[in-house]
Amino acid sequence: MKHTQNKLIYAAVAVVILGFIAWGWFVRWYHAHPAAGRFVVLVMVLWGVWLCSRFVRVLPSKLASIFKDPYTRIDRGDDN
């Protein structure tokens, strides 16, 4: 289990570092090409809105299944 946790930590650190590098490259490119950069930002914002809408649609059923109370289930009477 410890080995798996270490791999996850290393992966998370790598994603953060690569994210900062990619963000720096994007900012430099954005300043060099402002019109195209605004279009890319618009696409990223629309994609983020779409992802959030999907997450919000799925979230209630996921939370209900996680926090389901086993004592409030309907008793069908077939387990006696």
PDB file with one MODEL, atoms N, CA, C and O in Angstrom:
MODEL        1
ATOM      1  N   MET A   1       0.828  -1.193   0.000  1.00  0.00           N
ATOM      2  CA  MET A   1       0.000   0.000   0.000  1.00  0.00           C
ATOM      3  C   MET A   1       0.870   1.253   0.000  1.00  0.00           C
ATOM      4  O   MET A   1       0.555   2.233  -0.674  1.00  0.00           O
ATOM      5  N   LYS A   2       1.955   1.218   0.751  1.00  0.00           N
ATOM      6  CA  LYS A   2       2.843   2.381   0.832  1.00  0.00           C
ATOM      7  C   LYS A   2       3.455   2.687  -0.527  1.00  0.00           C
ATOM      8  O   LYS A   2       3.596   3.852  -0.899  1.00  0.00           O
ATOM      9  N   HIS A   3       3.822   1.639  -1.273  1.00  0.00           N
ATOM     10  CA  HIS A   3       4.410   1.842  -2.598  1.00  0.00           C
ATOM     11  C   HIS A   3       3.418   2.524  -3.527  1.00  0.00           C
ATOM     12  O   HIS A   3       3.795   3.416  -4.288  1.00  0.00           O
ATOM     13  N   THR A   4       2.155   2.115  -3.474  1.00  0.00           N
ATOM     14  CA  THR A   4       1.124   2.726  -4.310  1.00  0.00           C
ATOM     15  C   THR A   4       0.914   4.184  -3.923  1.00  0.00           C
ATOM     16  O   THR A   4       0.739   5.034  -4.797  1.00  0.00           O
ATOM     17  N   GLN A   5       0.928   4.486  -2.628  1.00  0.00           N
ATOM     18  CA  GLN A   5       0.770   5.866  -2.188  1.00  0.00           C
ATOM     19  C   GLN A   5       1.922   6.728  -2.681  1.00  0.00           C
ATOM     20  O   GLN A   5       1.714   7.870  -3.092  1.00  0.00           O
ATOM     21  N   ASN A   6       3.140   6.184  -2.641  1.00  0.00           N
ATOM     22  CA  ASN A   6       4.292   6.937  -3.133  1.00  0.00           C
ATOM     23  C   ASN A   6       4.152   7.223  -4.618  1.00  0.00           C
ATOM     24  O   ASN A   6       4.447   8.331  -5.066  1.00  0.00           O
ATOM     25  N   LYS A   7       3.706   6.238  -5.386  1.00  0.00           N
ATOM     26  CA  LYS A   7       3.541   6.446  -6.824  1.00  0.00           C
ATOM     27  C   LYS A   7       2.497   7.530  -7.095  1.00  0.00           C
ATOM     28  O   LYS A   7       2.665   8.347  -8.000  1.00  0.00           O
ATOM     29  N   LEU A   8       1.417   7.533  -6.307  1.00  0.00           N
ATOM     30  CA  LEU A   8       0.388   8.562  -6.482  1.00  0.00           C
ATOM     31  C   LEU A   8       0.924   9.950  -6.134  1.00  0.00           C
ATOM     32  O   LEU A   8       0.608  10.930  -6.809  1.00  0.00           O
ATOM     33  N   ILE A   9       1.726  10.029  -5.094  1.00  0.00           N
ATOM     34  CA  ILE A   9       2.313  11.318  -4.710  1.00  0.00           C
ATOM     35  C   ILE A   9       3.256  11.802  -5.805  1.00  0.00           C
ATOM     36  O   ILE A   9       3.216  12.974  -6.179  1.00  0.00           O
ATOM     37  N   TYR A  10       4.104  10.914  -6.323  1.00  0.00           N
ATOM     38  CA  TYR A  10       5.021  11.305  -7.400  1.00  0.00           C
ATOM     39  C   TYR A  10       4.255  11.755  -8.636  1.00  0.00           C
ATOM     40  O   TYR A  10       4.639  12.727  -9.287  1.00  0.00           O
ATOM     41  N   ALA A  11       3.180  11.058  -8.961  1.00  0.00           N
ATOM     42  CA  ALA A  11       2.376  11.434 -10.119  1.00  0.00           C
ATOM     43  C   ALA A  11       1.726  12.800  -9.913  1.00  0.00           C
ATOM     44  O   ALA A  11       1.682  13.611 -10.838  1.00  0.00           O
ATOM     45  N   ALA A  12       1.223  13.057  -8.715  1.00  0.00           N
ATOM     46  CA  ALA A  12       0.592  14.354  -8.430  1.00  0.00           C
ATOM     47  C   ALA A  12       1.605  15.487  -8.529  1.00  0.00           C
ATOM     48  O   ALA A  12       1.302  16.545  -9.079  1.00  0.00           O
ATOM     49  N   VAL A  13       2.806  15.271  -8.000  1.00  0.00           N
ATOM     50  CA  VAL A  13       3.852  16.297  -8.083  1.00  0.00           C
ATOM     51  C   VAL A  13       4.237  16.539  -9.541  1.00  0.00           C
ATOM     52  O   VAL A  13       4.429  17.684  -9.949  1.00  0.00           O
ATOM     53  N   ALA A  14       4.349  15.481 -10.317  1.00  0.00           N
ATOM     54  CA  ALA A  14       4.697  15.632 -11.732  1.00  0.00           C
ATOM     55  C   ALA A  14       3.614  16.398 -12.487  1.00  0.00           C
ATOM     56  O   ALA A  14       3.922  17.237 -13.333  1.00  0.00           O
ATOM     57  N   VAL A  15       2.354  16.116 -12.187  1.00  0.00           N
ATOM     58  CA  VAL A  15       1.252  16.827 -12.858  1.00  0.00           C
ATOM     59  C   VAL A  15       1.286  18.311 -12.510  1.00  0.00           C
ATOM     60  O   VAL A  15       1.071  19.152 -13.382  1.00  0.00           O
ATOM     61  N   VAL A  16       1.551  18.642 -11.253  1.00  0.00           N
ATOM     62  CA  VAL A  16       1.618  20.048 -10.849  1.00  0.00           C
ATOM     63  C   VAL A  16       2.773  20.759 -11.551  1.00  0.00           C
ATOM     64  O   VAL A  16       2.600  21.869 -12.053  1.00  0.00           O
ATOM     65  N   ILE A  17       3.942  20.133 -11.591  1.00  0.00           N
ATOM     66  CA  ILE A  17       5.103  20.750 -12.241  1.00  0.00           C
ATOM     67  C   ILE A  17       4.843  20.931 -13.733  1.00  0.00           C
ATOM     68  O   ILE A  17       5.100  22.002 -14.282  1.00  0.00           O
ATOM     69  N   LEU A  18       4.335  19.892 -14.390  1.00  0.00           N
ATOM     70  CA  LEU A  18       4.036  20.010 -15.822  1.00  0.00           C
ATOM     71  C   LEU A  18       2.947  21.046 -16.070  1.00  0.00           C
ATOM     72  O   LEU A  18       2.973  21.739 -17.088  1.00  0.00           O
ATOM     73  N   GLY A  19       1.994  21.160 -15.154  1.00  0.00           N
ATOM     74  CA  GLY A  19       0.957  22.170 -15.296  1.00  0.00           C
ATOM     75  C   GLY A  19       1.524  23.570 -15.252  1.00  0.00           C
ATOM     76  O   GLY A  19       1.120  24.424 -16.042  1.00  0.00           O
ATOM     77  N   PHE A  20       2.469  23.830 -14.329  1.00  0.00           N
ATOM     78  CA  PHE A  20       3.099  25.147 -14.268  1.00  0.00           C
ATOM     79  C   PHE A  20       3.890  25.436 -15.535  1.00  0.00           C
ATOM     80  O   PHE A  20       3.850  26.556 -16.046  1.00  0.00           O
ATOM     81  N   ILE A  21       4.609  24.444 -16.050  1.00  0.00           N
ATOM     82  CA  ILE A  21       5.375  24.629 -17.287  1.00  0.00           C
ATOM     83  C   ILE A  21       4.427  24.934 -18.449  1.00  0.00           C
ATOM     84  O   ILE A  21       4.667  25.860 -19.224  1.00  0.00           O
ATOM     85  N   ALA A  22       3.355  24.155 -18.565  1.00  0.00           N
ATOM     86  CA  ALA A  22       2.392  24.379 -19.651  1.00  0.00           C
ATOM     87  C   ALA A  22       1.740  25.751 -19.517  1.00  0.00           C
ATOM     88  O   ALA A  22       1.528  26.437 -20.517  1.00  0.00           O
ATOM     89  N   TRP A  23       1.420  26.154 -18.288  1.00  0.00           N
ATOM     90  CA  TRP A  23       0.813  27.474 -18.088  1.00  0.00           C
ATOM     91  C   TRP A  23       1.777  28.586 -18.510  1.00  0.00           C
ATOM     92  O   TRP A  23       1.360  29.567 -19.125  1.00  0.00           O
ATOM     93  N   GLY A  24       3.053  28.438 -18.184  1.00  0.00           N
ATOM     94  CA  GLY A  24       4.047  29.434 -18.604  1.00  0.00           C
ATOM     95  C   GLY A  24       4.158  29.518 -20.114  1.00  0.00           C
ATOM     96  O   GLY A  24       4.218  30.613 -20.674  1.00  0.00           O
ATOM     97  N   TRP A  25       4.188  28.371 -20.778  1.00  0.00           N
ATOM     98  CA  TRP A  25       4.231  28.379 -22.238  1.00  0.00           C
ATOM     99  C   TRP A  25       2.983  29.030 -22.815  1.00  0.00           C
ATOM    100  O   TRP A  25       3.074  29.798 -23.773  1.00  0.00           O
ATOM    101  N   PHE A  26       1.813  28.732 -22.241  1.00  0.00           N
ATOM    102  CA  PHE A  26       0.571  29.312 -22.746  1.00  0.00           C
ATOM    103  C   PHE A  26       0.567  30.832 -22.571  1.00  0.00           C
ATOM    104  O   PHE A  26       0.137  31.558 -23.468  1.00  0.00           O
ATOM    105  N   VAL A  27       1.042  31.315 -21.426  1.00  0.00           N
ATOM    106  CA  VAL A  27       1.059  32.763 -21.193  1.00  0.00           C
ATOM    107  C   VAL A  27       1.977  33.447 -22.190  1.00  0.00           C
ATOM    108  O   VAL A  27       1.634  34.500 -22.726  1.00  0.00           O
ATOM    109  N   ARG A  28       3.135  32.864 -22.444  1.00  0.00           N
ATOM    110  CA  ARG A  28       4.044  33.458 -23.441  1.00  0.00           C
ATOM    111  C   ARG A  28       3.397  33.452 -24.824  1.00  0.00           C
ATOM    112  O   ARG A  28       3.485  34.439 -25.555  1.00  0.00           O
ATOM    113  N   TRP A  29       2.748  32.345 -25.183  1.00  0.00           N
ATOM    114  CA  TRP A  29       2.090  32.259 -26.484  1.00  0.00           C
ATOM    115  C   TRP A  29       0.918  33.236 -26.559  1.00  0.00           C
ATOM    116  O   TRP A  29       0.688  33.854 -27.599  1.00  0.00           O
ATOM    117  N   TYR A  30       0.178  33.377 -25.460  1.00  0.00           N
ATOM    118  CA  TYR A  30      -0.976  34.268 -25.411  1.00  0.00           C
ATOM    119  C   TYR A  30      -0.538  35.715 -25.660  1.00  0.00           C
ATOM    120  O   TYR A  30      -1.214  36.454 -26.375  1.00  0.00           O
ATOM    121  N   HIS A  31       0.591  36.117 -25.072  1.00  0.00           N
ATOM    122  CA  HIS A  31       1.067  37.492 -25.278  1.00  0.00           C
ATOM    123  C   HIS A  31       1.559  37.702 -26.701  1.00  0.00           C
ATOM    124  O   HIS A  31       1.507  38.818 -27.217  1.00  0.00           O
ATOM    125  N   ALA A  32       2.031  36.649 -27.332  1.00  0.00           N
ATOM    126  CA  ALA A  32       2.499  36.770 -28.713  1.00  0.00           C
ATOM    127  C   ALA A  32       1.337  36.744 -29.705  1.00  0.00           C
ATOM    128  O   ALA A  32       1.434  37.345 -30.775  1.00  0.00           O
ATOM    129  N   HIS A  33       0.245  36.062 -29.370  1.00  0.00           N
ATOM    130  CA  HIS A  33      -0.912  35.921 -30.266  1.00  0.00           C
ATOM    131  C   HIS A  33      -2.193  36.198 -29.479  1.00  0.00           C
ATOM    132  O   HIS A  33      -2.906  35.264 -29.114  1.00  0.00           O
ATOM    133  N   PRO A  34      -2.491  37.472 -29.215  1.00  0.00           N
ATOM    134  CA  PRO A  34      -3.621  37.759 -28.321  1.00  0.00           C
ATOM    135  C   PRO A  34      -4.984  37.331 -28.863  1.00  0.00           C
ATOM    136  O   PRO A  34      -5.827  36.880 -28.088  1.00  0.00           O
ATOM    137  N   ALA A  35      -5.223  37.458 -30.154  1.00  0.00           N
ATOM    138  CA  ALA A  35      -6.547  37.088 -30.692  1.00  0.00           C
ATOM    139  C   ALA A  35      -6.767  35.580 -30.590  1.00  0.00           C
ATOM    140  O   ALA A  35      -7.821  35.125 -30.145  1.00  0.00           O
ATOM    141  N   ALA A  36      -5.767  34.816 -31.003  1.00  0.00           N
ATOM    142  CA  ALA A  36      -5.882  33.364 -30.912  1.00  0.00           C
ATOM    143  C   ALA A  36      -5.932  32.923 -29.447  1.00  0.00           C
ATOM    144  O   ALA A  36      -6.624  31.966 -29.100  1.00  0.00           O
ATOM    145  N   GLY A  37      -5.192  33.628 -28.599  1.00  0.00           N
ATOM    146  CA  GLY A  37      -5.198  33.298 -27.186  1.00  0.00           C
ATOM    147  C   GLY A  37      -6.569  33.498 -26.554  1.00  0.00           C
ATOM    148  O   GLY A  37      -6.996  32.695 -25.724  1.00  0.00           O
ATOM    149  N   ARG A  38      -7.268  34.584 -26.949  1.00  0.00           N
ATOM    150  CA  ARG A  38      -8.621  34.807 -26.422  1.00  0.00           C
ATOM    151  C   ARG A  38      -9.563  33.700 -26.873  1.00  0.00           C
ATOM    152  O   ARG A  38     -10.432  33.277 -26.111  1.00  0.00           O
ATOM    153  N   PHE A  39      -9.399  33.229 -28.105  1.00  0.00           N
ATOM    154  CA  PHE A  39     -10.225  32.133 -28.593  1.00  0.00           C
ATOM    155  C   PHE A  39      -9.960  30.864 -27.782  1.00  0.00           C
ATOM    156  O   PHE A  39     -10.898  30.162 -27.403  1.00  0.00           O
ATOM    157  N   VAL A  40      -8.694  30.570 -27.516  1.00  0.00           N
ATOM    158  CA  VAL A  40      -8.345  29.379 -26.738  1.00  0.00           C
ATOM    159  C   VAL A  40      -8.909  29.496 -25.321  1.00  0.00           C
ATOM    160  O   VAL A  40      -9.417  28.515 -24.778  1.00  0.00           O
ATOM    161  N   VAL A  41      -8.824  30.684 -24.717  1.00  0.00           N
ATOM    162  CA  VAL A  41      -9.382  30.879 -23.377  1.00  0.00           C
ATOM    163  C   VAL A  41     -10.892  30.665 -23.408  1.00  0.00           C
ATOM    164  O   VAL A  41     -11.447  30.044 -22.501  1.00  0.00           O
ATOM    165  N   LEU A  42     -11.567  31.175 -24.449  1.00  0.00           N
ATOM    166  CA  LEU A  42     -13.010  30.975 -24.572  1.00  0.00           C
ATOM    167  C   LEU A  42     -13.347  29.482 -24.668  1.00  0.00           C
ATOM    168  O   LEU A  42     -14.287  29.016 -24.024  1.00  0.00           O
ATOM    169  N   VAL A  43     -12.592  28.743 -25.462  1.00  0.00           N
ATOM    170  CA  VAL A  43     -12.827  27.304 -25.602  1.00  0.00           C
ATOM    171  C   VAL A  43     -12.600  26.597 -24.270  1.00  0.00           C
ATOM    172  O   VAL A  43     -13.375  25.714 -23.903  1.00  0.00           O
ATOM    173  N   MET A  44     -11.549  26.973 -23.541  1.00  0.00           N
ATOM    174  CA  MET A  44     -11.280  26.343 -22.245  1.00  0.00           C
ATOM    175  C   MET A  44     -12.386  26.646 -21.242  1.00  0.00           C
ATOM    176  O   MET A  44     -12.779  25.774 -20.467  1.00  0.00           O
ATOM    177  N   VAL A  45     -12.893  27.887 -21.251  1.00  0.00           N
ATOM    178  CA  VAL A  45     -13.974  28.245 -20.325  1.00  0.00           C
ATOM    179  C   VAL A  45     -15.241  27.461 -20.669  1.00  0.00           C
ATOM    180  O   VAL A  45     -15.906  26.941 -19.774  1.00  0.00           O
ATOM    181  N   LEU A  46     -15.582  27.372 -21.961  1.00  0.00           N
ATOM    182  CA  LEU A  46     -16.770  26.611 -22.359  1.00  0.00           C
ATOM    183  C   LEU A  46     -16.627  25.134 -21.996  1.00  0.00           C
ATOM    184  O   LEU A  46     -17.587  24.505 -21.550  1.00  0.00           O
ATOM    185  N   TRP A  47     -15.431  24.584 -22.189  1.00  0.00           N
ATOM    186  CA  TRP A  47     -15.186  23.187 -21.821  1.00  0.00           C
ATOM    187  C   TRP A  47     -15.332  23.000 -20.310  1.00  0.00           C
ATOM    188  O   TRP A  47     -15.896  22.005 -19.856  1.00  0.00           O
ATOM    189  N   GLY A  48     -14.822  23.960 -19.534  1.00  0.00           N
ATOM    190  CA  GLY A  48     -14.961  23.894 -18.085  1.00  0.00           C
ATOM    191  C   GLY A  48     -16.418  23.963 -17.640  1.00  0.00           C
ATOM    192  O   GLY A  48     -16.824  23.249 -16.724  1.00  0.00           O
ATOM    193  N   VAL A  49     -17.201  24.820 -18.285  1.00  0.00           N
ATOM    194  CA  VAL A  49     -18.627  24.912 -17.968  1.00  0.00           C
ATOM    195  C   VAL A  49     -19.318  23.595 -18.293  1.00  0.00           C
ATOM    196  O   VAL A  49     -20.154  23.120 -17.524  1.00  0.00           O
ATOM    197  N   TRP A  50     -18.968  23.002 -19.441  1.00  0.00           N
ATOM    198  CA  TRP A  50     -19.570  21.718 -19.830  1.00  0.00           C
ATOM    199  C   TRP A  50     -19.217  20.623 -18.817  1.00  0.00           C
ATOM    200  O   TRP A  50     -20.079  19.844 -18.409  1.00  0.00           O
ATOM    201  N   LEU A  51     -17.926  20.571 -18.413  1.00  0.00           N
ATOM    202  CA  LEU A  51     -17.514  19.566 -17.433  1.00  0.00           C
ATOM    203  C   LEU A  51     -18.242  19.760 -16.105  1.00  0.00           C
ATOM    204  O   LEU A  51     -18.685  18.792 -15.487  1.00  0.00           O
ATOM    205  N   CYS A  52     -18.363  21.019 -15.667  1.00  0.00           N
ATOM    206  CA  CYS A  52     -19.054  21.286 -14.398  1.00  0.00           C
ATOM    207  C   CYS A  52     -20.523  20.891 -14.488  1.00  0.00           C
ATOM    208  O   CYS A  52     -21.083  20.360 -13.529  1.00  0.00           O
ATOM    209  N   SER A  53     -21.149  21.148 -15.634  1.00  0.00           N
ATOM    210  CA  SER A  53     -22.561  20.785 -15.765  1.00  0.00           C
ATOM    211  C   SER A  53     -22.739  19.270 -15.707  1.00  0.00           C
ATOM    212  O   SER A  53     -23.707  18.781 -15.124  1.00  0.00           O
ATOM    213  N   ARG A  54     -21.816  18.530 -16.307  1.00  0.00           N
ATOM    214  CA  ARG A  54     -21.897  17.067 -16.234  1.00  0.00           C
ATOM    215  C   ARG A  54     -21.663  16.584 -14.809  1.00  0.00           C
ATOM    216  O   ARG A  54     -22.337  15.666 -14.341  1.00  0.00           O
ATOM    217  N   PHE A  55     -20.701  17.207 -14.115  1.00  0.00           N
ATOM    218  CA  PHE A  55     -20.403  16.814 -12.739  1.00  0.00           C
ATOM    219  C   PHE A  55     -21.596  17.091 -11.835  1.00  0.00           C
ATOM    220  O   PHE A  55     -21.935  16.268 -10.985  1.00  0.00           O
ATOM    221  N   VAL A  56     -22.237  18.250 -12.012  1.00  0.00           N
ATOM    222  CA  VAL A  56     -23.379  18.605 -11.173  1.00  0.00           C
ATOM    223  C   VAL A  56     -24.552  17.674 -11.454  1.00  0.00           C
ATOM    224  O   VAL A  56     -25.323  17.364 -10.546  1.00  0.00           O
ATOM    225  N   ARG A  57     -24.697  17.222 -12.705  1.00  0.00           N
ATOM    226  CA  ARG A  57     -25.777  16.306 -13.047  1.00  0.00           C
ATOM    227  C   ARG A  57     -25.576  14.936 -12.398  1.00  0.00           C
ATOM    228  O   ARG A  57     -26.543  14.296 -11.984  1.00  0.00           O
ATOM    229  N   VAL A  58     -24.326  14.489 -12.310  1.00  0.00           N
ATOM    230  CA  VAL A  58     -24.017  13.163 -11.782  1.00  0.00           C
ATOM    231  C   VAL A  58     -23.871  13.186 -10.263  1.00  0.00           C
ATOM    232  O   VAL A  58     -24.100  12.173  -9.602  1.00  0.00           O
ATOM    233  N   LEU A  59     -23.493  14.332  -9.709  1.00  0.00           N
ATOM    234  CA  LEU A  59     -23.154  14.413  -8.290  1.00  0.00           C
ATOM    235  C   LEU A  59     -24.264  13.956  -7.348  1.00  0.00           C
ATOM    236  O   LEU A  59     -23.970  13.191  -6.430  1.00  0.00           O
ATOM    237  N   PRO A  60     -25.535  14.379  -7.515  1.00  0.00           N
ATOM    238  CA  PRO A  60     -26.547  13.960  -6.537  1.00  0.00           C
ATOM    239  C   PRO A  60     -26.700  12.445  -6.417  1.00  0.00           C
ATOM    240  O   PRO A  60     -26.808  11.925  -5.306  1.00  0.00           O
ATOM    241  N   SER A  61     -26.710  11.731  -7.540  1.00  0.00           N
ATOM    242  CA  SER A  61     -26.867  10.280  -7.465  1.00  0.00           C
ATOM    243  C   SER A  61     -25.624   9.623  -6.861  1.00  0.00           C
ATOM    244  O   SER A  61     -25.739   8.633  -6.138  1.00  0.00           O
ATOM    245  N   LYS A  62     -24.444  10.164  -7.150  1.00  0.00           N
ATOM    246  CA  LYS A  62     -23.220   9.609  -6.554  1.00  0.00           C
ATOM    247  C   LYS A  62     -23.218   9.820  -5.045  1.00  0.00           C
ATOM    248  O   LYS A  62     -22.887   8.908  -4.288  1.00  0.00           O
ATOM    249  N   LEU A  63     -23.588  11.026  -4.608  1.00  0.00           N
ATOM    250  CA  LEU A  63     -23.624  11.283  -3.168  1.00  0.00           C
ATOM    251  C   LEU A  63     -24.672  10.417  -2.491  1.00  0.00           C
ATOM    252  O   LEU A  63     -24.461   9.928  -1.381  1.00  0.00           O
ATOM    253  N   ALA A  64     -25.808  10.226  -3.164  1.00  0.00           N
ATOM    254  CA  ALA A  64     -26.857   9.387  -2.578  1.00  0.00           C
ATOM    255  C   ALA A  64     -26.367   7.955  -2.404  1.00  0.00           C
ATOM    256  O   ALA A  64     -26.676   7.313  -1.401  1.00  0.00           O
ATOM    257  N   SER A  65     -25.603   7.447  -3.376  1.00  0.00           N
ATOM    258  CA  SER A  65     -25.119   6.070  -3.253  1.00  0.00           C
ATOM    259  C   SER A  65     -24.016   5.963  -2.201  1.00  0.00           C
ATOM    260  O   SER A  65     -23.876   4.923  -1.558  1.00  0.00           O
ATOM    261  N   ILE A  66     -23.232   7.027  -2.021  1.00  0.00           N
ATOM    262  CA  ILE A  66     -22.161   6.987  -1.022  1.00  0.00           C
ATOM    263  C   ILE A  66     -22.738   7.043   0.390  1.00  0.00           C
ATOM    264  O   ILE A  66     -22.310   6.307   1.279  1.00  0.00           O
ATOM    265  N   PHE A  67     -23.721   7.932   0.582  1.00  0.00           N
ATOM    266  CA  PHE A  67     -24.250   8.161   1.927  1.00  0.00           C
ATOM    267  C   PHE A  67     -25.571   7.439   2.171  1.00  0.00           C
ATOM    268  O   PHE A  67     -26.349   7.836   3.039  1.00  0.00           O
ATOM    269  N   LYS A  68     -25.824   6.378   1.405  1.00  0.00           N
ATOM    270  CA  LYS A  68     -27.070   5.640   1.566  1.00  0.00           C
ATOM    271  C   LYS A  68     -27.091   4.961   2.933  1.00  0.00           C
ATOM    272  O   LYS A  68     -26.125   4.317   3.342  1.00  0.00           O
ATOM    273  N   ASP A  69     -28.195   5.119   3.612  1.00  0.00           N
ATOM    274  CA  ASP A  69     -28.352   4.522   4.937  1.00  0.00           C
ATOM    275  C   ASP A  69     -28.908   3.112   4.760  1.00  0.00           C
ATOM    276  O   ASP A  69     -30.025   2.952   4.270  1.00  0.00           O
ATOM    277  N   PRO A  70     -28.155   2.094   5.146  1.00  0.00           N
ATOM    278  CA  PRO A  70     -28.635   0.722   4.921  1.00  0.00           C
ATOM    279  C   PRO A  70     -29.882   0.383   5.740  1.00  0.00           C
ATOM    280  O   PRO A  70     -30.592  -0.572   5.424  1.00  0.00           O
ATOM    281  N   TYR A  71     -30.146   1.159   6.786  1.00  0.00           N
ATOM    282  CA  TYR A  71     -31.294   0.852   7.642  1.00  0.00           C
ATOM    283  C   TYR A  71     -32.600   1.428   7.117  1.00  0.00           C
ATOM    284  O   TYR A  71     -33.666   1.122   7.651  1.00  0.00           O
ATOM    285  N   THR A  72     -32.535   2.260   6.075  1.00  0.00           N
ATOM    286  CA  THR A  72     -33.770   2.839   5.538  1.00  0.00           C
ATOM    287  C   THR A  72     -34.192   2.157   4.240  1.00  0.00           C
ATOM    288  O   THR A  72     -35.125   2.618   3.583  1.00  0.00           O
ATOM    289  N   ARG A  73     -33.525   1.071   3.859  1.00  0.00           N
ATOM    290  CA  ARG A  73     -33.918   0.367   2.632  1.00  0.00           C
ATOM    291  C   ARG A  73     -35.274  -0.310   2.812  1.00  0.00           C
ATOM    292  O   ARG A  73     -35.679  -0.651   3.924  1.00  0.00           O
ATOM    293  N   ILE A  74     -35.954  -0.491   1.697  1.00  0.00           N
ATOM    294  CA  ILE A  74     -37.271  -1.124   1.742  1.00  0.00           C
ATOM    295  C   ILE A  74     -37.106  -2.611   2.049  1.00  0.00           C
ATOM    296  O   ILE A  74     -36.303  -3.296   1.416  1.00  0.00           O
ATOM    297  N   ASP A  75     -37.854  -3.095   3.002  1.00  0.00           N
ATOM    298  CA  ASP A  75     -37.799  -4.501   3.370  1.00  0.00           C
ATOM    299  C   ASP A  75     -38.776  -5.268   2.484  1.00  0.00           C
ATOM    300  O   ASP A  75     -39.984  -5.039   2.540  1.00  0.00           O
ATOM    301  N   ARG A  76     -38.254  -6.173   1.672  1.00  0.00           N
ATOM    302  CA  ARG A  76     -39.106  -6.944   0.771  1.00  0.00           C
ATOM    303  C   ARG A  76     -39.642  -8.198   1.439  1.00  0.00           C
ATOM    304  O   ARG A  76     -40.532  -8.848   0.890  1.00  0.00           O
ATOM    305  N   GLY A  77     -39.137  -8.549   2.583  1.00  0.00           N
ATOM    306  CA  GLY A  77     -39.638  -9.687   3.317  1.00  0.00           C
ATOM    307  C   GLY A  77     -39.127 -11.032   2.829  1.00  0.00           C
ATOM    308  O   GLY A  77     -39.607 -12.067   3.292  1.00  0.00           O
ATOM    309  N   ASP A  78     -38.162 -11.054   1.904  1.00  0.00           N
ATOM    310  CA  ASP A  78     -37.693 -12.336   1.378  1.00  0.00           C
ATOM    311  C   ASP A  78     -36.427 -12.819   2.082  1.00  0.00           C
ATOM    312  O   ASP A  78     -35.877 -13.854   1.707  1.00  0.00           O
ATOM    313  N   ASP A  79     -35.956 -12.097   3.087  1.00  0.00           N
ATOM    314  CA  ASP A  79     -34.735 -12.529   3.750  1.00  0.00           C
ATOM    315  C   ASP A  79     -35.022 -13.167   5.107  1.00  0.00           C
ATOM    316  O   ASP A  79     -34.094 -13.363   5.892  1.00  0.00           O
ATOM    317  N   ASN A  80     -36.263 -13.491   5.402  1.00  0.00           N
ATOM    318  CA  ASN A  80     -36.600 -14.125   6.690  1.00  0.00           C
ATOM    319  C   ASN A  80     -36.507 -15.627   6.598  1.00  0.00           C
ATOM    320  O   ASN A  80     -36.755 -16.323   7.583  1.00  0.00           O
TER     321      ASN A  80
ENDMDL
END
